[in-house]
Amino acid sequence: MKKIDGLRECSRKCMKKKKQCKDMKCRLWQDYPQEYNCTLISVYEHGQMTLRAVAETEKLSFARIKQIESAALKKLKSLNLIGCFRF
């Protein structure tokens, strides 16, 4: 039976073993050992996060996170994909 928690198998293993992910090449890897270096685990543990929380996790300024968010939304709008997401 497939689990519907949004985690990958490797994320579940890290949580179960309480060990940080070492796969720095993974696109979901983040330098945040408190949540096993996994973006999916961060979202699983906290749900939606504020831009300030993301800035703290990613060790970037709030302003930089806001710039990244704005650029991503602009790109989604240009590709007519903005309606695919709920905010």
Buried (B, 14 or more C-beta within 10 A) or exposed (E): EEEEEEBBEBBBEBBEEEEBBEEEEBEBBBEBEEBBBBBBBBBBEEEEBEBEBBBBBBEEEBEEBBEBEEEEEEEBEEEEEEEEEEE
